[in-house]
Amino acid sequence: MDSLKTLIDTSKQVKSDIDAVIDYSARDSAVFNINEKTIRLFYDGVLVYKDLKLNAGQIIVNQETQILEAIGIDSAGMGKIIQSPLMTQGSDKYEGSKLTYSFQTQQGTVSMGYSDAEIGYYFGDKIKKVNPQVYFIQNGLYTTSTDKVDPEYYFFSPKMKIIPQDKVIAQSVFLYIEGVPIFWIPFAVFPNRSGRSSGLIMPTIGNDTKYGAYFSYSSSYSCFFIL
């Protein structure tokens, strides 16, 4: 079966915070469990609810708890996970190994995931959306590097607070260059929007014919570290 597609009219559900139609599909199967009150989508699962869109290898919606969970699938039993969860909500984008979302609280968490910021992007062991204005990241990594797999530099913090289109607040921040910790600061604020803004100026990596590779960290004057 190439595709399964069902529309759920939630207007008649009692004590439900799901107040709009959920549109979903799956390439392999959609399994309804009446006793558990769950819907399971398998292989290329897609779920759309208002401005939220979720793609994942497996999606489970619990109608009683109003919580959805999404994970990837093991490719041919070889231990390689494919179709990892990818969720977009408005202008926000999240990707990770496991994703949960509560329709009731409109809060969600992403395990071993990352999300784009307006300037750069950030990783985390766990990214938790508290409300549309605040996110918390456990063991977070923030960088403006174009290499998402192995960034040449990044800021690491065990605790990060993200205020979208405003700033990233971090405690006990370590700067890593090529995987090596360079310095530590107790507190930092990074801009999280385009245009002029106050806060820590993001670094750049470059190469100089006289000095070789360097890490530039400056605003109005030249200041760099030789690598």
matplotlib code that plots the C-alpha trace (Angstrom):
import matplotlib.pyplot as plt

x = [0.0, 1.6, -0.2, -2.7, -4.5, -7.1, -8.7, -9.8, -12.6, -11.7, -14.6, -16.7, -13.9, -14.5, -11.8, -9.5, -7.1, -6.8, -9.1, -8.3, -8.2, -5.1, -4.0, -1.6, -0.2, 2.2, 3.8, 3.7, 0.8, -1.4, -2.4, -5.3, -5.3, -8.7, -7.7, -4.6, -6.3, -3.2, -2.5, 0.9, 2.3, 5.1, 7.6, 7.6, 5.0, 3.7, 1.5, 0.1, -1.7, -2.3, 1.2, 3.0, 4.3, 6.2, 8.0, 9.4, 9.9, 7.5, 4.9, 2.7, -0.3, -1.9, -5.5, -6.0, -2.8, -2.7, 1.0, 2.7, 6.1, 8.3, 11.5, 13.4, 13.6, 16.4, 17.4, 17.1, 18.1, 21.7, 21.7, 21.5, 18.7, 16.9, 13.9, 14.7, 12.1, 11.9, 9.4, 8.6, 6.2, 5.9, 9.4, 11.0, 12.7, 13.7, 15.5, 16.7, 16.7, 13.4, 10.7, 7.8, 5.0, 2.0, -1.1, -2.4, 0.6, 2.0, 5.4, 7.8, 11.3, 13.9, 16.6, 20.0, 18.8, 19.5, 17.5, 18.2, 18.6, 18.3, 22.1, 23.7, 22.2, 22.4, 22.6, 21.6, 21.2, 17.7, 15.9, 12.7, 10.2, 8.6, 6.5, 6.8, 9.1, 11.5, 13.5, 15.9, 18.9, 20.8, 24.5, 24.0, 26.4, 26.0, 27.9, 27.7, 29.8, 28.4, 29.5, 26.7, 28.4, 31.8, 31.8, 35.4, 34.4, 31.5, 30.5, 29.5, 27.3, 25.6, 22.7, 21.3, 18.2, 17.0, 14.7, 13.8, 14.7, 16.4, 19.3, 20.9, 21.8, 24.4, 26.1, 29.7, 30.6, 33.6, 34.9, 36.1, 38.2, 38.8, 37.6, 40.1, 38.8, 40.4, 38.9, 36.1, 33.7, 31.1, 28.3, 27.6, 24.8, 24.7, 22.6, 19.8, 18.6, 19.9, 20.9, 22.8, 22.5, 24.4, 26.1, 29.0, 30.3, 30.5, 33.9, 35.2, 37.8, 40.2, 43.7, 46.4, 49.4, 51.8, 50.4, 48.4, 45.0, 43.5, 40.4, 39.1, 37.2, 36.9, 34.6, 36.3, 39.9, 42.0, 42.3, 42.9, 44.4, 46.8, 45.7]
y = [0.0, 3.2, 5.6, 5.7, 8.9, 9.6, 12.7, 12.8, 15.1, 15.9, 18.3, 15.6, 14.4, 15.1, 16.9, 17.1, 20.0, 18.8, 21.4, 20.9, 18.2, 15.9, 14.9, 12.0, 9.4, 6.5, 4.5, 1.1, 1.1, 2.9, 0.7, 1.7, 0.1, 0.6, -0.7, 1.5, 4.4, 4.8, 5.3, 4.1, 5.2, 3.2, 4.1, 7.7, 8.8, 12.3, 14.2, 17.7, 19.6, 23.3, 24.8, 21.7, 19.2, 16.0, 13.5, 10.3, 6.6, 5.8, 8.1, 7.2, 9.3, 8.5, 9.9, 9.6, 11.3, 13.6, 13.0, 12.0, 10.3, 9.9, 7.9, 6.7, 3.1, 0.6, 0.2, -3.5, -4.4, -3.2, -0.8, 2.3, 4.6, 6.3, 8.7, 10.3, 12.8, 16.2, 18.6, 22.1, 24.5, 27.9, 29.1, 26.7, 23.5, 20.5, 17.3, 14.5, 10.8, 11.0, 13.6, 14.0, 16.6, 17.3, 18.6, 19.6, 21.8, 22.5, 21.6, 19.2, 17.7, 16.5, 14.0, 14.2, 16.8, 20.2, 23.2, 26.2, 29.6, 32.8, 33.1, 29.7, 26.6, 24.6, 21.0, 19.3, 16.1, 17.3, 20.3, 21.2, 23.7, 25.4, 27.8, 29.6, 32.1, 29.9, 26.7, 25.0, 22.9, 20.3, 19.9, 22.4, 23.3, 26.5, 27.4, 29.4, 26.9, 25.6, 22.1, 20.5, 17.1, 18.2, 22.0, 23.4, 25.6, 25.8, 27.0, 24.3, 24.8, 22.3, 24.7, 27.0, 29.1, 30.1, 33.1, 32.9, 35.9, 37.5, 35.7, 32.5, 32.6, 30.1, 29.2, 27.8, 28.2, 26.5, 27.5, 24.5, 24.8, 21.6, 19.7, 21.3, 23.5, 27.0, 29.0, 29.1, 31.9, 31.6, 33.3, 34.3, 35.8, 35.2, 37.1, 35.0, 37.3, 39.0, 42.7, 44.7, 43.3, 43.4, 40.3, 38.0, 38.5, 35.2, 34.0, 33.2, 30.7, 31.9, 31.5, 34.1, 33.8, 35.0, 33.3, 30.4, 29.3, 31.6, 32.1, 35.7, 37.1, 40.9, 43.8, 47.1, 45.9, 43.0, 40.2, 36.6, 33.4, 31.3, 27.6]
z = [0.0, -1.1, 1.2, 4.0, 4.7, 7.4, 8.7, 12.4, 13.4, 17.0, 17.6, 19.4, 21.7, 25.4, 27.4, 24.5, 23.7, 20.1, 18.6, 14.9, 12.3, 12.4, 8.9, 8.6, 6.2, 6.2, 3.4, 5.1, 7.6, 10.1, 13.0, 15.3, 18.8, 20.4, 23.8, 24.1, 22.2, 20.0, 16.3, 15.0, 11.7, 10.2, 7.4, 6.0, 8.6, 8.1, 10.6, 10.2, 12.9, 12.5, 11.8, 13.1, 10.6, 11.6, 9.5, 11.0, 10.4, 13.3, 14.9, 17.8, 18.9, 22.2, 22.1, 25.8, 27.0, 23.9, 23.5, 20.3, 20.0, 17.0, 16.3, 13.3, 12.0, 11.8, 8.1, 7.2, 10.8, 10.3, 13.2, 10.9, 11.9, 9.0, 8.9, 12.2, 13.4, 11.7, 13.0, 11.8, 13.6, 12.2, 11.5, 14.0, 12.9, 15.1, 14.3, 16.6, 17.5, 19.5, 19.7, 22.0, 21.9, 24.1, 22.4, 25.9, 27.0, 23.5, 24.9, 23.4, 23.8, 21.3, 22.3, 20.7, 18.4, 16.9, 15.8, 13.5, 15.0, 12.9, 13.3, 13.4, 15.0, 18.2, 19.3, 22.6, 24.4, 25.1, 23.7, 25.6, 24.4, 27.4, 25.4, 22.1, 23.7, 25.6, 25.0, 27.3, 26.1, 28.2, 27.3, 24.4, 21.6, 19.7, 16.5, 13.3, 11.4, 8.1, 9.0, 11.1, 11.3, 12.6, 13.3, 13.4, 16.4, 18.8, 22.3, 24.7, 27.8, 30.1, 30.4, 27.6, 27.4, 23.9, 23.3, 19.6, 17.5, 20.5, 22.3, 23.6, 27.3, 28.5, 31.8, 32.2, 28.5, 26.9, 23.5, 21.4, 18.3, 16.3, 19.3, 21.7, 24.6, 24.3, 27.1, 29.6, 30.7, 33.4, 31.4, 27.8, 25.7, 22.0, 19.5, 18.0, 15.3, 12.2, 12.1, 14.7, 18.3, 21.5, 23.0, 22.2, 18.7, 16.8, 15.6, 12.1, 10.9, 8.2, 6.7, 6.5, 4.1, 6.9, 10.0, 8.6, 10.0, 12.5, 14.7, 14.5, 17.5, 17.0, 16.3, 15.5, 15.8, 14.7, 17.2, 16.4, 17.7, 15.6, 15.4]

ax = plt.figure().add_subplot(projection="3d")
ax.plot(x, y, z, "-o")
ax.set_aspect("equal")
plt.show()
